[in-house]
Amino acid sequence: MLDISIIIPTYNRPEELQNCLASILEQTVLPGELIIVDDGNLEQIPLAGKLAKASIKVLYHKKDTPGLTASRNVGIGLATGGIIFFLDDDVVLYPHYTEKILALFGDDPSHEIGGVGGLIANTKPFTLKRKLFHHLERLFLLSGKIEGRVLPSGFCVDYGETGNQIDEIVEVDFLPGGVSAYRKQVFESFSFSEDFIGYGQGEDKDFSFRVAQKYRLLIAPEAKLLHLESPKMRFDKFTKGQEYVLGRYKFFEDYLGSQGKSWFPFYYAIFGYLLKRLLILLMSFDKSEFARILGVLAAIKKMHQLPR
């Protein structure tokens, strides 16, 4: 049996962290090691006694400067397991989560598989409104039909966003963040970029897409968890709009633009994204959506100021 290390970055979410740890204790295959990287003020490790009773070694590391990718890299440096799982602190695992992911690594003696991802079970319902917007997204190369693919625009077909649920093991271009695991040997060549600060701009895609150039990445659809998105530490809509677009710009520049690919699909997708946000504003009458649009426009302005 492969040894497991689980890395959980956390930031002032003790209740959510406790629920996450409780679900780890219910796993059919327990980790040998749990690494908590704290960017906040965690007073004590939740369920410490139960973790010790289950023979799970707990390592705690306090960081002074918040940053998700930096926390993951710290955890990697501390991990000793052959398979390293990354979890967000506000997820709850189904009991067979670790077992289903480990099975794919165990069936790969040649170590061609570098990473395996699970799936979030509580995605938003695919309503008529979402279907209509999905058609718009496909038209403007913001999304596609097959989840886990990188498009010529540099945008990605995110998991749970198409209405076409993955129901078999498939190879993909990237893995979702906080729902994935990698062989330790992957980190001999790769680490998470610490250029990502604040709101998540796609650091999971940046990392896993690089790994996919050397290893196979798979989705294990039976490895499921709930993402009970905490309202704590969520960013304002201006920041979300700006950082989302800048993240896509960075991804295209680094991995497609550097290969000499045409920038037209990227700018075409940006136009489509701005159109989508405008339609949402008109349909919802939510004034906060106007802030997101301002963030998108700020990102477009900033893109033209960045060296390329």
N, C-alpha and C positions, 0 to 999 in steps of 0.2 A: 504494500500500500504506500502510495506517495505521501510524504509529509506535507502538511498544509500550514501556511502562514496566512493570517487575515489581517489586512491593514485597514484601519478606519480613521481617517482624518475627522476631527470634530471641532465644533466652535459653538460653545454655549447652548448646547441642546441636550442636557442631561436626561430628560424624560425620553426623548427620541432614541438616544444612545442606549438607554436601559432596555427599551423594546427591541432594539436591534440585537443586543447581546442575549436577550432571552430567547430570541429565535435561533441564534447560533447554538445555544445549549440544547435545542430541540433537534439538531441535525442528526441524521442517521450516520454520518461520518463527521466526527468532531475534528476541529483543527488542533494541532499540537501547540500552536503559538498564536497569540492575539496581540497585535501592536496598535496602540491607540496614540495618535499624534494630535496633541491638543493645542489649538490656536487660541483658546479662550481661557476660562477660569474654572475648570472642572475640579470640584472640591474632593471628590473621591470616585473611584472606579465603581460603577454600578455592578451589582451582583458579583463582587469580587470573591466572596466566599464560595458561591456556587461554581464559579469558573475554576477556582483552585480545587474544589472537590471533584470536578470533572477532569482534572489533570491537564488543564489548559494553562500554559505558561502565559502570563500577561506582562507585556512590556509597555511602559508609559513614558512618552517623551513630550515635554512641554516646549513649545516654540514661542518666541517673542513676536515674530513678524508673521501675520496671517498670510496664507497662500496655499491653495489646494495642491498644486503640482509640487511645490516644495515639500509639503507634508508627505506626499506619496514617495518622493525621492528619499526623504529621511527614513520612512518605513522600509523601503527597499534595502537601505543600508543596514538596517537592524535585522531583517528577516533571514531565517536559516532554512525555511522549508523549501522543498523542491518545486512546489506550486504556490504562487502568491496570488491571493484573492484581494481585490479592492472593493470595498463597500462604502457607500455613503452612510452617515450616521442616522438618517431617517428612513431606512429600509427595514422591512421585516421579511425574512426568508421563509419560503416553503420548506418543510422538513427534509426533502430530498435534494435541496439545492446543491450542496457541495458534492454529494454522491454522483449526481448526473453530470456535473462538469468534470469531476475526476475520472469518470468512466472513459471519456474521450481521450484524455491524456494517457490513460492506462493502455488504451488500444493502439497507441502510436509509439512503438519501440524505436523507430528511427528518428523520433523527435522532430518531425516535419511540422507538427502543430505547435505554434508558439503561443497562441491565446485562444481561449474559449469564453464566450459570453452567454449569459442567461437572458431572460426576458422579463420585463415588468408586466405583471398580470393586470394591474388596475389602470390601464390606459383609458383615456377619455372615449366615450361612446362615439362611434362614427356616424354622426347625425347627417341629415340631408344637407345642412349648412356646411358641415365639414367636407362632405363629398363634393359639393360645388366648389369650395375653395381648393380642394385637392386637384380638381380638373384645371383650375387656374394655375396652380403651382406646377403641374406637369407641363402646361403650355409654355411657361416661362423658365423651365429647367430649374425650378426650385425644389422639385421632388420628382419621383418616378413611380413605377409600378412595383419594383422589386426592392425590398428593404435591405439596407446594409450596403448599398452601392454608392460610389462616388460618381457624380455626373460630370459631363464636359464643362459645365459652368463652375465647377469647384464646390457646388452645393451637394448635400448628401441626402439620400433617402433614409430618413430617420425611422427608428423602430416604433411600431404602433401608430404610425401616421398615415398609412395607406388604406387601411381596411382589409388588407390581404395578410392575415395572420400567418406567421411562419409556423408550420406544424411538422417540419422534419429537419434533420441536421443539415445545415447548408454552409458553404464557404462564403465568406463575405470580405468586403474591402476594409471595414473598420468595425470596432466593437464599441458598445455603449459604455460610458464612464460609470463607475460605481456599481457595475453589474458584470464584472469580467474577472478573469484570472489568467495568469501567464506563467510559463516556465521560468524558473529563476535564471536559467542561462540566457534568456532574452535580454536581461539587464546587464549582461557583459558588453553588449553592443548599443543598448538603447536606454534612455532615461526620459522622464517627462520634462518638456520645455518649461522653464520657469519664467518665460516671457509673458505667460498668462497670469495677470494679476486682477483680482476683483471678480467681476461677473464672468462666469464660464463662457468662453468664446469658442469652444470646440477643442479644448485641450485633449479630450479623449480621442477625437478623430485624428488630430495631429500625431499623437503618439502611436495609435494602433495602425494608422495607414502606413507609417514608416516601418513598423514591425512587419506589416503584410508584404513588404517588398522582399523580405528574407524568409518569412515563415508563413504557414497557412493559418488563417483565422476561421474559427467555426462558431456557429450559434447552436446551443443546445436548448431546444424549445421546451423541454421538460424541466429545465432548471429555472424556476420562477420565483419572483419575490414581489412584494408590495412596496411601492415608493410612496410613502405617506408624507408628501412634501410639506415640510415644516414652514410656517409663515415667518419664522425667525430668519434673519440674515438674508432676506430677499432684496433684490436691488430695484431701484425705481425704473420706470419705463423708458425714460430718456437714456439711461445707462444701458438698458437691455437693447434698445434699438441701435445705439451707436456701437456697442461692443460686438453685437451679433454680426453686423455688416463688416466691421474691421476684422473680425475673426475669419469670415469667409474670404476677405481680401488676402489676408496673410496665408491662408491655406492654398488659395489658387496660385499666389505668387511663388510660394515655396515649392509646390509639387506639380503644378501644371504649367505655369508661366515659365519656370526655369527649364522646362522641357521644350520651350518654343511654341507651346499651344497658343492658339488665337485667344485674345482677351474678349472677343465679341460675346461669346456665350456668358461670360461672367457679368459684363455690363448689362446684357439683355436680362439676366436673372435679377440684377439689382433693380432695374426698372420695374420688373414684375413684382418684386418684394415691396417696393414703394407703393405700387398700385394696390396691392393686397391690403397694406396697412391703411390706405386711404378708404378703401371699401369697408373695412372693419369699423373705421371711425364713423363713416356715414350711416352704417347699419346699427351701431351700438349707442351712438350719442354719448359715448364715454369720453369725457374731456381728457382723461389721463392718456388716452390713445394718441392725442395730439402731441403729447410729450414724446411718445415713442417715435412719431414721424419726425419731430425735430431732431431726435437722436440719429435717425437714419440720414437725414440731410447733413447733420454735422459730420457723420462718418464719411459721406461722399465727398464733402469739402476736404476733410483730412486726408483721404486717399490720394487726392491730387497734389497734396503737399508732401507726401512721402516719397522718398527716392525709390526708383524702380530700375 
